[in-house]
Amino acid sequence: MRRKALLWGLLVFVAVGIICAGVWRQQQRMPAIVIPPRQYPPNNAYDAYKQIAQMWRDQQRQDRRLQEIERRLFDRGAPVQQVSPEDRAYYLQKMRPFLEAYRAHLNHPSVAVYEYDWRWPFPEFADFPEFADFRELALTESLTIRDALAAGRAREAVQRASDLTRFAAQVRSDGIVIHYLVGSAIIHIGLAPIREGLPQIQSPDALDALVELAQRYEGQRAPLRQIAQNEYYFGLSVYRDLQTGKLTPRDLEAYSGSPLGGNFFEEWLLNSGITIRWSLRPSLEEFQNYYDALFAELEKPFWARTPPRAAPRHWLSNITMSVLDQTILREMTEVATVRLLGCAAAIRRWRQQHGAYPPSLEALQLGELMIDPFTGKPFVYRVDARRGFLLYSVGENRLDDGGRLSPDSHAGDLLPVSEDALPEKQRPRNTRLPSAPVWLR
């Protein structure tokens, strides 16, 4: 009887063990990870831009004078006057064919070229050498914009800035965050001389072109929601490749540049593959939950978004979860800047046509162009018969600072002009002493 009870007990124990093992195995089973393949149009403009960048790079390698002029022109990331007129003219002469070449593809379909492969941006697999060349092209174009403004050719200057804005839209079309940020840098570089020279731009043709630039930008810009979707697939490829063995924890450790485990034993477990299955599922759930929350926020209007806080608990999530808080703010700042330029130009055109400033932004009938992405309301607009008009966004801090600029990007208001447009004595020195309200005419 006792042996029978022991036998039954053993059978029950084995059965429970089998059931538990089955449940555990089911819990650890990874769901199928499906990532859509990349699709590229025929005669993709992005491929043409890469070829133009390569040709420029090849020419530059063979010309030491070009290399030196470039270094002095764009030291610290901005054009500086440290070259002779002869060297400057030489540089622009060599670069002009490439400036014209990229324009030939601005109206062609473009899709950013990359794969959903986490190794893609890292040195061993890097396929983004064109980014530095795209930025250099934009910096060179900014020189031609400044030259056109200095020579009184404001219409040409605005057209060149508009071309750069279109170029930026194509560079980041259907891309991931790195493409988006490169596009943002190109737009910033192209609009910098326009914002600096805005007080002097009074040509009706140039003002009309500036309104058109802002309107075209609204129709061309890639929503950050699309970029986030691609970034999601990019991160998801890590789980897919770990699941299939194409990628190992040691690969991740090498690419990230830091140990994944806290000690030798933990690293050994990770690299042996013993714990990889345990790590994948909870990390994937955390990854999915973050992006679900992010997608929900990005479906909302700019001013209603509250980006989810990313505080990864799993070692793998630290690698796969791209925190987009700053990119969301960058998008809002970019949109506000372009809209402000369009509104400022439309206000001037109204005055030229009617002899007085418009009574309100609504009178301009610009639609979304007059909406501040930080508030969802029209930009702040005031008129003074003696000083002109005041136009600004409340900016990142969401506070109305009276149309004052601050050297701190997190403070002050956002205006259509930059501080470089102000006389030296009127520029903000610190956050406690911002500029006086910036009136335009």
Secondary structure, DSSP 8 states (H G I E B T S, - for coil): -HHHHHHHHHHHHHHHHHHHHHHHHHHH-------------TT-HHHHHHHHHHHHHHHHHT-HHHHHHHHHHSGGGS--S-S-HHHHHHHHHHHHHHHHHHHTTTTS-------S-TTTTSGGG---THHHHHHHHHHHHHHHHHHHHHTT-HHHHHHHHHHHHHHHHHHTTT--HHHHHHHHHHHHHHHHHHHHHGGG---HHHHHHHHHHHHHHHHH---HHHHHHHHHHHHHHHHHHHHHTSS-HHHHHHHHTS-SSSSHHHHHHHHHTTTHHHHHHHHHHHHHHHHHHHHHHHTS-GGG---------STTHHHH----HHHHHHHHHHHHHHHHHHHHHHHHHHHHHHSS--SSSGGG--GGGGB-TTTSSB-EEEEETTTEEEEEB-TTTT---SS---SSTTSS-B-SS-GGGS-GGGS--BTTB------B-
